[in-house]
């Protein structure tokens, strides 16, 4: 149960099976968002330590959920993020998402995370296919490879189309 940003962050850093995505709500500063709060006062139970699960626990530098989201958005739009976005793109959609480059960048996942629909069709048994599909539903899959060369840094005049892997639909 997502109940504490500190706990979730620590777990994602230390538990390789705990993979999280920063969904758009972490950055959406639009008014009226109930993200991070239990607005309906649902009984969400207790943690293993006995603490009540209610609103998400925020870091000490956040005065409120809205303040947390505003600061998160500001950080996302910062110069350091803009400067490093091409490296992230390379990790997720590009040259460092698979193979030896992924290994060098500590970006490898379980082999089932790389399965494509064609791989599932080639599986001989229904049990093997069902197991692979269950694994994908529980742990996700690695996004498609979209770029075959390093993503250009912001301000470089490189033609991204040259790096785009043409997909057949």
C-alpha positions as CSV (number, residue, x, y, z in Angstrom):
1,X,0.0,0.0,0.0
2,X,1.4,3.4,-1.0
3,X,1.4,5.3,2.2
4,X,4.8,7.1,2.6
5,X,7.0,8.7,0.0
6,X,10.1,8.1,2.2
7,X,9.3,4.4,2.6
8,X,8.5,4.0,-1.2
9,X,11.7,5.8,-2.2
10,X,13.8,3.7,0.2
11,X,12.2,0.5,-1.0
12,X,12.6,1.3,-4.7
13,X,16.4,1.9,-4.0
14,X,17.0,-1.3,-2.1
15,X,14.4,-3.8,-3.4
16,X,15.0,-4.7,-7.1
17,X,11.5,-6.2,-7.3
18,X,9.9,-2.9,-6.2
19,X,9.7,-0.9,-9.4
20,X,7.6,2.3,-9.4
21,X,6.6,4.9,-12.0
22,X,6.2,8.6,-11.3
23,X,2.7,9.0,-12.7
24,X,1.6,12.4,-14.0
25,X,-0.3,13.1,-10.7
26,X,3.1,13.7,-9.1
27,X,3.5,16.8,-11.2
28,X,0.0,18.0,-11.9
29,X,-0.5,21.4,-10.2
30,X,-4.1,21.8,-11.4
31,X,-6.5,22.8,-8.6
32,X,-8.6,20.3,-6.9
33,X,-6.3,17.3,-7.0
34,X,-6.9,14.7,-4.3
35,X,-3.7,12.9,-5.0
36,X,-1.8,11.9,-1.9
37,X,-4.7,12.4,0.4
38,X,-7.5,10.0,1.5
39,X,-10.3,12.4,0.6
40,X,-13.0,9.8,1.2
41,X,-11.6,8.8,4.5
42,X,-11.5,5.2,3.4
43,X,-10.4,2.6,6.0
44,X,-7.1,1.6,4.5
45,X,-5.9,-0.5,7.4
46,X,-2.5,-0.4,9.2
47,X,1.1,-1.0,8.2
48,X,3.0,-4.0,9.5
49,X,4.3,-1.7,12.2
50,X,0.7,-0.9,13.2
51,X,0.6,2.7,11.9
52,X,-2.7,3.8,10.4
53,X,-2.7,4.2,6.6
54,X,-4.5,7.4,5.7
55,X,-3.0,10.3,3.8
56,X,0.4,9.7,2.2
57,X,3.3,10.7,4.4
58,X,5.2,13.5,2.8
59,X,8.9,14.5,3.1
60,X,9.6,17.1,5.8
61,X,10.3,19.8,3.2
62,X,6.7,19.6,1.9
63,X,4.2,21.7,3.8
64,X,1.2,19.9,2.2
65,X,0.3,17.6,-0.7
66,X,-0.2,20.6,-3.0
67,X,3.2,22.1,-1.9
68,X,4.9,18.7,-2.6
69,X,3.4,18.6,-6.1
70,X,4.3,22.2,-6.8
71,X,7.9,21.6,-5.8
72,X,8.0,18.3,-7.7
73,X,6.8,20.1,-10.8
74,X,9.4,22.9,-10.3
75,X,12.2,20.3,-10.0
76,X,11.0,18.4,-13.1
77,X,11.1,21.7,-15.1
78,X,14.5,22.6,-13.8
79,X,17.7,23.1,-15.9
80,X,19.3,19.9,-14.4
81,X,16.3,17.8,-15.5
82,X,16.2,19.3,-18.9
83,X,19.9,18.7,-19.3
84,X,19.6,15.1,-18.2
85,X,16.3,14.2,-20.0
86,X,18.2,12.8,-23.0
87,X,20.1,10.3,-20.8
88,X,16.7,9.1,-19.3
89,X,15.3,8.7,-22.8
90,X,18.4,6.6,-23.7
91,X,17.7,4.4,-20.6
92,X,14.0,3.9,-21.2
93,X,13.5,4.0,-24.9
94,X,17.0,4.0,-26.5
95,X,20.5,2.7,-26.7
96,X,20.9,2.0,-23.0
97,X,17.7,0.1,-22.6
98,X,19.0,-3.3,-23.8
99,X,22.0,-5.4,-24.2
100,X,25.5,-4.6,-23.1
101,X,24.8,-0.8,-22.8
102,X,21.9,-1.6,-20.4
103,X,24.4,-3.8,-18.4
104,X,26.9,-1.0,-18.2
105,X,24.2,1.4,-17.0
106,X,22.8,-1.0,-14.4
107,X,19.5,-1.0,-16.3
108,X,18.7,-4.7,-16.7
109,X,15.5,-6.4,-15.8
110,X,14.2,-10.0,-15.6
111,X,14.3,-11.6,-19.0
112,X,10.5,-11.8,-19.0
113,X,10.3,-8.0,-19.0
114,X,11.7,-8.0,-22.6
115,X,9.1,-10.3,-24.2
116,X,7.3,-9.0,-27.2
117,X,4.0,-10.3,-28.6
118,X,5.9,-12.4,-31.2
119,X,7.8,-14.1,-28.3
120,X,4.5,-15.1,-26.7
121,X,3.2,-16.5,-29.9
122,X,6.3,-18.7,-30.3
123,X,5.9,-20.3,-26.9
124,X,5.0,-23.9,-27.2
125,X,2.8,-24.4,-24.1
126,X,-0.2,-22.5,-22.8
127,X,1.3,-22.7,-19.3
128,X,4.5,-21.0,-20.4
129,X,2.5,-18.3,-22.2
130,X,0.2,-17.8,-19.2
131,X,3.2,-17.6,-16.9
132,X,4.8,-14.9,-19.1
133,X,1.6,-12.9,-19.3
134,X,1.1,-13.0,-15.6
135,X,4.7,-11.9,-15.1
136,X,4.1,-9.0,-17.4
137,X,0.9,-8.0,-15.6
138,X,2.6,-8.1,-12.2
139,X,6.0,-6.6,-13.0
140,X,5.6,-4.8,-16.3
141,X,7.5,-4.9,-19.5
142,X,10.4,-2.8,-20.9
143,X,9.1,-0.2,-23.4
144,X,9.8,-0.7,-27.1
145,X,13.1,0.4,-28.4
146,X,12.5,3.7,-30.2
147,X,16.0,5.2,-30.7
148,X,19.1,3.4,-32.0
149,X,21.6,6.2,-31.2
150,X,22.1,8.4,-28.2
151,X,19.4,11.0,-27.8
152,X,20.6,14.5,-28.7
153,X,21.2,16.8,-25.9
154,X,19.0,19.9,-25.6
155,X,20.3,22.6,-27.9
156,X,22.1,20.2,-30.3
157,X,20.9,20.4,-33.9
158,X,20.9,16.6,-34.4
159,X,18.2,15.1,-36.5
160,X,16.2,12.8,-34.2
161,X,14.4,11.2,-37.1
162,X,17.7,9.5,-38.0
163,X,17.7,7.7,-34.7
164,X,14.0,6.7,-34.7
165,X,13.4,3.0,-35.2
166,X,10.6,2.8,-37.8
167,X,7.9,0.5,-36.6
168,X,5.7,-1.6,-38.8
169,X,2.0,-1.6,-37.8
